[in-house]
Amino acid sequence: MPINFADFNLHVKRIQSNAEATKEFLALDNLTDTQTLEYKLTEDLAATVPKLNRYGNMTPSVDRTAPQPVQRDPLW
C-alpha cells in the first residue's frame, strides 16, 4: 500500500512500535507470478546476450541514444 510522503515519518514510527514492520517485510516476499516470470526472462536474456547489457537485472538492448540536432550543435 502506498504511503504519502507527508505521512512517512508517522508510518516509520508506527511500524517500529509493533509487528507491522514484520508484516510489511513479509509482503515483499509475495511477488506475483508475472513479476517472477518477467525477472527470470530478463535474467536469462542477459545471460544469453551479455554483450548487449552488462547488468543482469535489465533487459539487454541494442538501442543507442543520440542527441538531437538542436542539442548536438552547441556541444560539437
PDB file of N, CA, C and O in Angstrom:
ATOM      1  N   MET A   1       0.839  -1.171   0.000  1.00  0.00           N
ATOM      2  CA  MET A   1       0.000   0.000   0.000  1.00  0.00           C
ATOM      3  C   MET A   1       0.887   1.239   0.000  1.00  0.00           C
ATOM      4  O   MET A   1       1.789   1.345   0.832  1.00  0.00           O
ATOM      5  N   PRO A   2       0.656   2.168  -0.903  1.00  0.00           N
ATOM      6  CA  PRO A   2       1.473   3.375  -0.990  1.00  0.00           C
ATOM      7  C   PRO A   2       1.332   4.247   0.255  1.00  0.00           C
ATOM      8  O   PRO A   2       0.291   4.268   0.912  1.00  0.00           O
ATOM      9  N   ILE A   3       2.401   4.957   0.552  1.00  0.00           N
ATOM     10  CA  ILE A   3       2.425   5.847   1.713  1.00  0.00           C
ATOM     11  C   ILE A   3       2.665   7.259   1.209  1.00  0.00           C
ATOM     12  O   ILE A   3       3.589   7.493   0.430  1.00  0.00           O
ATOM     13  N   ASN A   4       1.842   8.200   1.646  1.00  0.00           N
ATOM     14  CA  ASN A   4       2.070   9.593   1.290  1.00  0.00           C
ATOM     15  C   ASN A   4       3.368  10.066   1.916  1.00  0.00           C
ATOM     16  O   ASN A   4       3.700   9.686   3.038  1.00  0.00           O
ATOM     17  N   PHE A   5       4.098  10.894   1.191  1.00  0.00           N
ATOM     18  CA  PHE A   5       5.371  11.403   1.689  1.00  0.00           C
ATOM     19  C   PHE A   5       5.176  12.138   3.014  1.00  0.00           C
ATOM     20  O   PHE A   5       6.003  12.018   3.918  1.00  0.00           O
ATOM     21  N   ALA A   6       4.100  12.887   3.129  1.00  0.00           N
ATOM     22  CA  ALA A   6       3.835  13.639   4.359  1.00  0.00           C
ATOM     23  C   ALA A   6       3.607  12.717   5.552  1.00  0.00           C
ATOM     24  O   ALA A   6       3.847  13.114   6.692  1.00  0.00           O
ATOM     25  N   ASP A   7       3.152  11.505   5.307  1.00  0.00           N
ATOM     26  CA  ASP A   7       2.866  10.558   6.385  1.00  0.00           C
ATOM     27  C   ASP A   7       4.002   9.570   6.642  1.00  0.00           C
ATOM     28  O   ASP A   7       3.855   8.662   7.460  1.00  0.00           O
ATOM     29  N   PHE A   8       5.122   9.735   5.963  1.00  0.00           N
ATOM     30  CA  PHE A   8       6.195   8.753   6.052  1.00  0.00           C
ATOM     31  C   PHE A   8       6.752   8.621   7.468  1.00  0.00           C
ATOM     32  O   PHE A   8       6.913   7.504   7.961  1.00  0.00           O
ATOM     33  N   ASN A   9       7.050   9.739   8.130  1.00  0.00           N
ATOM     34  CA  ASN A   9       7.604   9.672   9.495  1.00  0.00           C
ATOM     35  C   ASN A   9       6.648   8.971  10.452  1.00  0.00           C
ATOM     36  O   ASN A   9       7.071   8.157  11.271  1.00  0.00           O
ATOM     37  N   LEU A  10       5.377   9.282  10.350  1.00  0.00           N
ATOM     38  CA  LEU A  10       4.376   8.629  11.193  1.00  0.00           C
ATOM     39  C   LEU A  10       4.336   7.125  10.903  1.00  0.00           C
ATOM     40  O   LEU A  10       4.230   6.313  11.822  1.00  0.00           O
ATOM     41  N   HIS A  11       4.420   6.769   9.645  1.00  0.00           N
ATOM     42  CA  HIS A  11       4.416   5.353   9.261  1.00  0.00           C
ATOM     43  C   HIS A  11       5.622   4.627   9.860  1.00  0.00           C
ATOM     44  O   HIS A  11       5.481   3.526  10.393  1.00  0.00           O
ATOM     45  N   VAL A  12       6.794   5.233   9.776  1.00  0.00           N
ATOM     46  CA  VAL A  12       8.004   4.608  10.329  1.00  0.00           C
ATOM     47  C   VAL A  12       7.857   4.410  11.831  1.00  0.00           C
ATOM     48  O   VAL A  12       8.203   3.347  12.347  1.00  0.00           O
ATOM     49  N   LYS A  13       7.355   5.407  12.534  1.00  0.00           N
ATOM     50  CA  LYS A  13       7.157   5.276  13.988  1.00  0.00           C
ATOM     51  C   LYS A  13       6.161   4.164  14.303  1.00  0.00           C
ATOM     52  O   LYS A  13       6.342   3.414  15.262  1.00  0.00           O
ATOM     53  N   ARG A  14       5.116   4.064  13.498  1.00  0.00           N
ATOM     54  CA  ARG A  14       4.091   3.050  13.735  1.00  0.00           C
ATOM     55  C   ARG A  14       4.659   1.648  13.546  1.00  0.00           C
ATOM     56  O   ARG A  14       4.392   0.759  14.354  1.00  0.00           O
ATOM     57  N   ILE A  15       5.437   1.442  12.493  1.00  0.00           N
ATOM     58  CA  ILE A  15       5.945   0.090  12.260  1.00  0.00           C
ATOM     59  C   ILE A  15       7.083  -0.268  13.212  1.00  0.00           C
ATOM     60  O   ILE A  15       7.374  -1.448  13.407  1.00  0.00           O
ATOM     61  N   GLN A  16       7.726   0.727  13.804  1.00  0.00           N
ATOM     62  CA  GLN A  16       8.772   0.437  14.786  1.00  0.00           C
ATOM     63  C   GLN A  16       8.172   0.006  16.117  1.00  0.00           C
ATOM     64  O   GLN A  16       8.811  -0.706  16.892  1.00  0.00           O
ATOM     65  N   SER A  17       6.956   0.435  16.377  1.00  0.00           N
ATOM     66  CA  SER A  17       6.368   0.184  17.687  1.00  0.00           C
ATOM     67  C   SER A  17       5.550  -1.106  17.777  1.00  0.00           C
ATOM     68  O   SER A  17       5.119  -1.481  18.867  1.00  0.00           O
ATOM     69  N   ASN A  18       5.334  -1.784  16.663  1.00  0.00           N
ATOM     70  CA  ASN A  18       4.567  -3.031  16.725  1.00  0.00           C
ATOM     71  C   ASN A  18       5.005  -3.990  15.627  1.00  0.00           C
ATOM     72  O   ASN A  18       6.048  -3.789  15.005  1.00  0.00           O
ATOM     73  N   ALA A  19       4.237  -5.002  15.394  1.00  0.00           N
ATOM     74  CA  ALA A  19       4.607  -6.052  14.442  1.00  0.00           C
ATOM     75  C   ALA A  19       4.330  -5.672  12.991  1.00  0.00           C
ATOM     76  O   ALA A  19       4.457  -6.514  12.102  1.00  0.00           O
ATOM     77  N   GLU A  20       3.959  -4.436  12.740  1.00  0.00           N
ATOM     78  CA  GLU A  20       3.664  -4.010  11.371  1.00  0.00           C
ATOM     79  C   GLU A  20       4.893  -4.111  10.474  1.00  0.00           C
ATOM     80  O   GLU A  20       4.766  -4.389   9.281  1.00  0.00           O
ATOM     81  N   ALA A  21       6.076  -3.889  11.033  1.00  0.00           N
ATOM     82  CA  ALA A  21       7.300  -3.987  10.230  1.00  0.00           C
ATOM     83  C   ALA A  21       7.469  -5.400   9.691  1.00  0.00           C
ATOM     84  O   ALA A  21       7.861  -5.588   8.539  1.00  0.00           O
ATOM     85  N   THR A  22       7.178  -6.373  10.510  1.00  0.00           N
ATOM     86  CA  THR A  22       7.283  -7.765  10.070  1.00  0.00           C
ATOM     87  C   THR A  22       6.295  -8.044   8.949  1.00  0.00           C
ATOM     88  O   THR A  22       6.644  -8.686   7.958  1.00  0.00           O
ATOM     89  N   LYS A  23       5.069  -7.568   9.098  1.00  0.00           N
ATOM     90  CA  LYS A  23       4.058  -7.767   8.056  1.00  0.00           C
ATOM     91  C   LYS A  23       4.495  -7.101   6.750  1.00  0.00           C
ATOM     92  O   LYS A  23       4.354  -7.675   5.671  1.00  0.00           O
ATOM     93  N   GLU A  24       5.023  -5.889   6.865  1.00  0.00           N
ATOM     94  CA  GLU A  24       5.449  -5.164   5.671  1.00  0.00           C
ATOM     95  C   GLU A  24       6.616  -5.879   4.988  1.00  0.00           C
ATOM     96  O   GLU A  24       6.645  -5.999   3.763  1.00  0.00           O
ATOM     97  N   PHE A  25       7.562  -6.345   5.775  1.00  0.00           N
ATOM     98  CA  PHE A  25       8.705  -7.057   5.216  1.00  0.00           C
ATOM     99  C   PHE A  25       8.268  -8.350   4.541  1.00  0.00           C
ATOM    100  O   PHE A  25       8.751  -8.677   3.457  1.00  0.00           O
ATOM    101  N   LEU A  26       7.365  -9.082   5.165  1.00  0.00           N
ATOM    102  CA  LEU A  26       6.892 -10.341   4.592  1.00  0.00           C
ATOM    103  C   LEU A  26       6.117 -10.115   3.294  1.00  0.00           C
ATOM    104  O   LEU A  26       6.080 -10.995   2.434  1.00  0.00           O
ATOM    105  N   ALA A  27       5.507  -8.956   3.152  1.00  0.00           N
ATOM    106  CA  ALA A  27       4.778  -8.653   1.918  1.00  0.00           C
ATOM    107  C   ALA A  27       5.724  -8.577   0.727  1.00  0.00           C
ATOM    108  O   ALA A  27       5.314  -8.831  -0.405  1.00  0.00           O
ATOM    109  N   LEU A  28       6.979  -8.232   0.969  1.00  0.00           N
ATOM    110  CA  LEU A  28       7.952  -8.164  -0.116  1.00  0.00           C
ATOM    111  C   LEU A  28       8.214  -9.531  -0.730  1.00  0.00           C
ATOM    112  O   LEU A  28       8.623  -9.631  -1.887  1.00  0.00           O
ATOM    113  N   ASP A  29       7.982 -10.566   0.036  1.00  0.00           N
ATOM    114  CA  ASP A  29       8.236 -11.920  -0.438  1.00  0.00           C
ATOM    115  C   ASP A  29       7.158 -12.411  -1.398  1.00  0.00           C
ATOM    116  O   ASP A  29       7.326 -13.442  -2.049  1.00  0.00           O
ATOM    117  N   ASN A  30       6.075 -11.689  -1.484  1.00  0.00           N
ATOM    118  CA  ASN A  30       4.940 -12.134  -2.293  1.00  0.00           C
ATOM    119  C   ASN A  30       4.948 -11.508  -3.682  1.00  0.00           C
ATOM    120  O   ASN A  30       4.036 -10.757  -4.027  1.00  0.00           O
ATOM    121  N   LEU A  31       5.962 -11.809  -4.475  1.00  0.00           N
ATOM    122  CA  LEU A  31       5.971 -11.331  -5.847  1.00  0.00           C
ATOM    123  C   LEU A  31       4.917 -12.090  -6.640  1.00  0.00           C
ATOM    124  O   LEU A  31       4.666 -13.271  -6.399  1.00  0.00           O
ATOM    125  N   THR A  32       4.320 -11.404  -7.567  1.00  0.00           N
ATOM    126  CA  THR A  32       3.328 -12.086  -8.396  1.00  0.00           C
ATOM    127  C   THR A  32       4.028 -13.024  -9.361  1.00  0.00           C
ATOM    128  O   THR A  32       5.226 -12.891  -9.611  1.00  0.00           O
ATOM    129  N   ASP A  33       3.288 -13.958  -9.893  1.00  0.00           N
ATOM    130  CA  ASP A  33       3.844 -14.888 -10.879  1.00  0.00           C
ATOM    131  C   ASP A  33       4.377 -14.134 -12.093  1.00  0.00           C
ATOM    132  O   ASP A  33       5.398 -14.509 -12.669  1.00  0.00           O
ATOM    133  N   THR A  34       3.679 -13.072 -12.475  1.00  0.00           N
ATOM    134  CA  THR A  34       4.115 -12.287 -13.630  1.00  0.00           C
ATOM    135  C   THR A  34       5.455 -11.632 -13.364  1.00  0.00           C
ATOM    136  O   THR A  34       6.342 -11.668 -14.217  1.00  0.00           O
ATOM    137  N   GLN A  35       5.619 -11.029 -12.185  1.00  0.00           N
ATOM    138  CA  GLN A  35       6.888 -10.382 -11.853  1.00  0.00           C
ATOM    139  C   GLN A  35       8.023 -11.398 -11.827  1.00  0.00           C
ATOM    140  O   GLN A  35       9.119 -11.115 -12.313  1.00  0.00           O
ATOM    141  N   THR A  36       7.777 -12.553 -11.276  1.00  0.00           N
ATOM    142  CA  THR A  36       8.802 -13.591 -11.210  1.00  0.00           C
ATOM    143  C   THR A  36       9.182 -14.053 -12.609  1.00  0.00           C
ATOM    144  O   THR A  36      10.365 -14.217 -12.908  1.00  0.00           O
ATOM    145  N   LEU A  37       8.189 -14.265 -13.468  1.00  0.00           N
ATOM    146  CA  LEU A  37       8.446 -14.695 -14.838  1.00  0.00           C
ATOM    147  C   LEU A  37       9.215 -13.624 -15.608  1.00  0.00           C
ATOM    148  O   LEU A  37      10.177 -13.937 -16.309  1.00  0.00           O
ATOM    149  N   GLU A  38       8.797 -12.363 -15.482  1.00  0.00           N
ATOM    150  CA  GLU A  38       9.483 -11.279 -16.184  1.00  0.00           C
ATOM    151  C   GLU A  38      10.937 -11.178 -15.742  1.00  0.00           C
ATOM    152  O   GLU A  38      11.826 -10.988 -16.572  1.00  0.00           O
ATOM    153  N   TYR A  39      11.183 -11.302 -14.453  1.00  0.00           N
ATOM    154  CA  TYR A  39      12.554 -11.226 -13.956  1.00  0.00           C
ATOM    155  C   TYR A  39      13.384 -12.386 -14.492  1.00  0.00           C
ATOM    156  O   TYR A  39      14.536 -12.204 -14.887  1.00  0.00           O
ATOM    157  N   LYS A  40      12.794 -13.580 -14.504  1.00  0.00           N
ATOM    158  CA  LYS A  40      13.513 -14.763 -14.994  1.00  0.00           C
ATOM    159  C   LYS A  40      13.853 -14.609 -16.473  1.00  0.00           C
ATOM    160  O   LYS A  40      14.964 -14.941 -16.886  1.00  0.00           O
ATOM    161  N   LEU A  41      12.908 -14.108 -17.278  1.00  0.00           N
ATOM    162  CA  LEU A  41      13.170 -13.898 -18.700  1.00  0.00           C
ATOM    163  C   LEU A  41      14.267 -12.865 -18.906  1.00  0.00           C
ATOM    164  O   LEU A  41      15.137 -13.044 -19.759  1.00  0.00           O
ATOM    165  N   THR A  42      14.234 -11.794 -18.138  1.00  0.00           N
ATOM    166  CA  THR A  42      15.261 -10.762 -18.228  1.00  0.00           C
ATOM    167  C   THR A  42      16.618 -11.317 -17.846  1.00  0.00           C
ATOM    168  O   THR A  42      17.618 -11.050 -18.512  1.00  0.00           O
ATOM    169  N   GLU A  43      16.651 -12.085 -16.780  1.00  0.00           N
ATOM    170  CA  GLU A  43      17.897 -12.685 -16.313  1.00  0.00           C
ATOM    171  C   GLU A  43      18.454 -13.654 -17.362  1.00  0.00           C
ATOM    172  O   GLU A  43      19.655 -13.657 -17.630  1.00  0.00           O
ATOM    173  N   ASP A  44      17.583 -14.474 -17.953  1.00  0.00           N
ATOM    174  CA  ASP A  44      18.015 -15.425 -18.982  1.00  0.00           C
ATOM    175  C   ASP A  44      18.542 -14.704 -20.219  1.00  0.00           C
ATOM    176  O   ASP A  44      19.567 -15.090 -20.780  1.00  0.00           O
ATOM    177  N   LEU A  45      17.836 -13.660 -20.639  1.00  0.00           N
ATOM    178  CA  LEU A  45      18.256 -12.915 -21.820  1.00  0.00           C
ATOM    179  C   LEU A  45      19.588 -12.215 -21.577  1.00  0.00           C
ATOM    180  O   LEU A  45      20.440 -12.177 -22.465  1.00  0.00           O
ATOM    181  N   ALA A  46      19.771 -11.667 -20.393  1.00  0.00           N
ATOM    182  CA  ALA A  46      21.035 -11.003 -20.065  1.00  0.00           C
ATOM    183  C   ALA A  46      22.185 -11.996 -20.081  1.00  0.00           C
ATOM    184  O   ALA A  46      23.290 -11.652 -20.500  1.00  0.00           O
ATOM    185  N   ALA A  47      21.945 -13.216 -19.634  1.00  0.00           N
ATOM    186  CA  ALA A  47      22.991 -14.237 -19.630  1.00  0.00           C
ATOM    187  C   ALA A  47      23.266 -14.757 -21.040  1.00  0.00           C
ATOM    188  O   ALA A  47      24.399 -15.120 -21.358  1.00  0.00           O
ATOM    189  N   THR A  48      22.239 -14.794 -21.879  1.00  0.00           N
ATOM    190  CA  THR A  48      22.380 -15.308 -23.237  1.00  0.00           C
ATOM    191  C   THR A  48      23.108 -14.318 -24.145  1.00  0.00           C
ATOM    192  O   THR A  48      23.902 -14.716 -24.997  1.00  0.00           O
ATOM    193  N   VAL A  49      22.832 -13.028 -23.957  1.00  0.00           N
ATOM    194  CA  VAL A  49      23.404 -11.998 -24.821  1.00  0.00           C
ATOM    195  C   VAL A  49      24.143 -10.967 -23.960  1.00  0.00           C
ATOM    196  O   VAL A  49      23.700  -9.823 -23.861  1.00  0.00           O
ATOM    197  N   PRO A  50      25.256 -11.351 -23.339  1.00  0.00           N
ATOM    198  CA  PRO A  50      25.922 -10.453 -22.395  1.00  0.00           C
ATOM    199  C   PRO A  50      26.511  -9.199 -23.027  1.00  0.00           C
ATOM    200  O   PRO A  50      26.676  -8.191 -22.341  1.00  0.00           O
ATOM    201  N   LYS A  51      26.831  -9.237 -24.322  1.00  0.00           N
ATOM    202  CA  LYS A  51      27.443  -8.060 -24.933  1.00  0.00           C
ATOM    203  C   LYS A  51      26.464  -6.896 -25.077  1.00  0.00           C
ATOM    204  O   LYS A  51      26.884  -5.751 -25.245  1.00  0.00           O
ATOM    205  N   LEU A  52      25.167  -7.179 -25.012  1.00  0.00           N
ATOM    206  CA  LEU A  52      24.185  -6.114 -25.155  1.00  0.00           C
ATOM    207  C   LEU A  52      23.962  -5.343 -23.867  1.00  0.00           C
ATOM    208  O   LEU A  52      23.554  -4.182 -23.901  1.00  0.00           O
ATOM    209  N   ASN A  53      24.222  -5.968 -22.746  1.00  0.00           N
ATOM    210  CA  ASN A  53      23.984  -5.275 -21.491  1.00  0.00           C
ATOM    211  C   ASN A  53      24.791  -5.933 -20.399  1.00  0.00           C
ATOM    212  O   ASN A  53      24.793  -7.159 -20.283  1.00  0.00           O
ATOM    213  N   ARG A  54      25.471  -5.151 -19.602  1.00  0.00           N
ATOM    214  CA  ARG A  54      26.301  -5.725 -18.547  1.00  0.00           C
ATOM    215  C   ARG A  54      25.535  -5.943 -17.251  1.00  0.00           C
ATOM    216  O   ARG A  54      26.069  -6.542 -16.318  1.00  0.00           O
ATOM    217  N   TYR A  55      24.297  -5.470 -17.174  1.00  0.00           N
ATOM    218  CA  TYR A  55      23.510  -5.612 -15.956  1.00  0.00           C
ATOM    219  C   TYR A  55      22.580  -6.812 -16.079  1.00  0.00           C
ATOM    220  O   TYR A  55      21.836  -6.923 -17.053  1.00  0.00           O
ATOM    221  N   GLY A  56      22.618  -7.702 -15.105  1.00  0.00           N
ATOM    222  CA  GLY A  56      21.820  -8.915 -15.170  1.00  0.00           C
ATOM    223  C   GLY A  56      20.354  -8.725 -14.879  1.00  0.00           C
ATOM    224  O   GLY A  56      19.560  -9.631 -15.132  1.00  0.00           O
ATOM    225  N   ASN A  57      19.962  -7.565 -14.350  1.00  0.00           N
ATOM    226  CA  ASN A  57      18.563  -7.373 -13.993  1.00  0.00           C
ATOM    227  C   ASN A  57      17.863  -6.375 -14.915  1.00  0.00           C
ATOM    228  O   ASN A  57      16.783  -5.881 -14.592  1.00  0.00           O
ATOM    229  N   MET A  58      18.473  -6.081 -16.057  1.00  0.00           N
ATOM    230  CA  MET A  58      17.864  -5.183 -17.030  1.00  0.00           C
ATOM    231  C   MET A  58      17.810  -5.897 -18.373  1.00  0.00           C
ATOM    232  O   MET A  58      18.742  -6.618 -18.729  1.00  0.00           O
ATOM    233  N   THR A  59      16.739  -5.705 -19.113  1.00  0.00           N
ATOM    234  CA  THR A  59      16.607  -6.331 -20.415  1.00  0.00           C
ATOM    235  C   THR A  59      17.691  -5.802 -21.348  1.00  0.00           C
ATOM    236  O   THR A  59      17.823  -4.587 -21.501  1.00  0.00           O
ATOM    237  N   PRO A  60      18.474  -6.688 -21.980  1.00  0.00           N
ATOM    238  CA  PRO A  60      19.501  -6.236 -22.908  1.00  0.00           C
ATOM    239  C   PRO A  60      18.893  -5.447 -24.057  1.00  0.00           C
ATOM    240  O   PRO A  60      17.790  -5.748 -24.513  1.00  0.00           O
ATOM    241  N   SER A  61      19.603  -4.455 -24.514  1.00  0.00           N
ATOM    242  CA  SER A  61      19.084  -3.593 -25.551  1.00  0.00           C
ATOM    243  C   SER A  61      20.215  -3.140 -26.462  1.00  0.00           C
ATOM    244  O   SER A  61      21.334  -2.910 -26.003  1.00  0.00           O
ATOM    245  N   VAL A  62      19.923  -3.013 -27.748  1.00  0.00           N
ATOM    246  CA  VAL A  62      20.904  -2.502 -28.690  1.00  0.00           C
ATOM    247  C   VAL A  62      20.597  -1.054 -29.034  1.00  0.00           C
ATOM    248  O   VAL A  62      21.283  -0.459 -29.866  1.00  0.00           O
ATOM    249  N   ASP A  63      19.588  -0.485 -28.414  1.00  0.00           N
ATOM    250  CA  ASP A  63      19.222   0.899 -28.680  1.00  0.00           C
ATOM    251  C   ASP A  63      20.348   1.828 -28.273  1.00  0.00           C
ATOM    252  O   ASP A  63      21.013   1.621 -27.258  1.00  0.00           O
ATOM    253  N   ARG A  64      20.544   2.832 -29.067  1.00  0.00           N
ATOM    254  CA  ARG A  64      21.523   3.857 -28.741  1.00  0.00           C
ATOM    255  C   ARG A  64      20.789   5.189 -28.682  1.00  0.00           C
ATOM    256  O   ARG A  64      19.928   5.470 -29.516  1.00  0.00           O
ATOM    257  N   THR A  65      21.122   5.981 -27.723  1.00  0.00           N
ATOM    258  CA  THR A  65      20.509   7.290 -27.612  1.00  0.00           C
ATOM    259  C   THR A  65      21.508   8.319 -28.119  1.00  0.00           C
ATOM    260  O   THR A  65      22.640   8.389 -27.640  1.00  0.00           O
ATOM    261  N   ALA A  66      21.088   9.099 -29.069  1.00  0.00           N
ATOM    262  CA  ALA A  66      21.942  10.144 -29.621  1.00  0.00           C
ATOM    263  C   ALA A  66      21.276  11.490 -29.393  1.00  0.00           C
ATOM    264  O   ALA A  66      20.048  11.579 -29.368  1.00  0.00           O
ATOM    265  N   PRO A  67      22.069  12.528 -29.228  1.00  0.00           N
ATOM    266  CA  PRO A  67      21.461  13.844 -29.038  1.00  0.00           C
ATOM    267  C   PRO A  67      20.755  14.302 -30.308  1.00  0.00           C
ATOM    268  O   PRO A  67      21.167  13.967 -31.419  1.00  0.00           O
ATOM    269  N   GLN A  68      19.715  15.051 -30.133  1.00  0.00           N
ATOM    270  CA  GLN A  68      19.003  15.635 -31.253  1.00  0.00           C
ATOM    271  C   GLN A  68      19.865  16.757 -31.842  1.00  0.00           C
ATOM    272  O   GLN A  68      20.718  17.309 -31.145  1.00  0.00           O
ATOM    273  N   PRO A  69      19.650  17.101 -33.125  1.00  0.00           N
ATOM    274  CA  PRO A  69      20.473  18.157 -33.730  1.00  0.00           C
ATOM    275  C   PRO A  69      20.483  19.452 -32.922  1.00  0.00           C
ATOM    276  O   PRO A  69      21.520  20.107 -32.807  1.00  0.00           O
ATOM    277  N   VAL A  70      19.347  19.817 -32.368  1.00  0.00           N
ATOM    278  CA  VAL A  70      19.294  21.054 -31.589  1.00  0.00           C
ATOM    279  C   VAL A  70      20.140  20.951 -30.316  1.00  0.00           C
ATOM    280  O   VAL A  70      20.638  21.962 -29.819  1.00  0.00           O
ATOM    281  N   GLN A  71      20.299  19.754 -29.796  1.00  0.00           N
ATOM    282  CA  GLN A  71      21.132  19.548 -28.615  1.00  0.00           C
ATOM    283  C   GLN A  71      22.594  19.368 -28.993  1.00  0.00           C
ATOM    284  O   GLN A  71      23.487  19.783 -28.255  1.00  0.00           O
ATOM    285  N   ARG A  72      22.836  18.754 -30.132  1.00  0.00           N
ATOM    286  CA  ARG A  72      24.194  18.397 -30.533  1.00  0.00           C
ATOM    287  C   ARG A  72      24.996  19.606 -31.003  1.00  0.00           C
ATOM    288  O   ARG A  72      26.163  19.752 -30.640  1.00  0.00           O
ATOM    289  N   ASP A  73      24.386  20.471 -31.804  1.00  0.00           N
ATOM    290  CA  ASP A  73      25.121  21.562 -32.432  1.00  0.00           C
ATOM    291  C   ASP A  73      25.858  22.472 -31.451  1.00  0.00           C
ATOM    292  O   ASP A  73      27.013  22.813 -31.706  1.00  0.00           O
ATOM    293  N   PRO A  74      25.244  22.875 -30.346  1.00  0.00           N
ATOM    294  CA  PRO A  74      26.003  23.727 -29.413  1.00  0.00           C
ATOM    295  C   PRO A  74      27.183  22.999 -28.756  1.00  0.00           C
ATOM    296  O   PRO A  74      28.145  23.640 -28.332  1.00  0.00           O
ATOM    297  N   LEU A  75      27.114  21.683 -28.671  1.00  0.00           N
ATOM    298  CA  LEU A  75      28.169  20.937 -27.995  1.00  0.00           C
ATOM    299  C   LEU A  75      29.312  20.566 -28.913  1.00  0.00           C
ATOM    300  O   LEU A  75      30.458  20.472 -28.471  1.00  0.00           O
ATOM    301  N   TRP A  76      29.014  20.349 -30.203  1.00  0.00           N
ATOM    302  CA  TRP A  76      30.055  19.891 -31.120  1.00  0.00           C
ATOM    303  C   TRP A  76      30.456  20.978 -32.017  1.00  0.00           C
ATOM    304  O   TRP A  76      31.326  20.787 -32.867  1.00  0.00           O
TER     305      TRP A  76
END
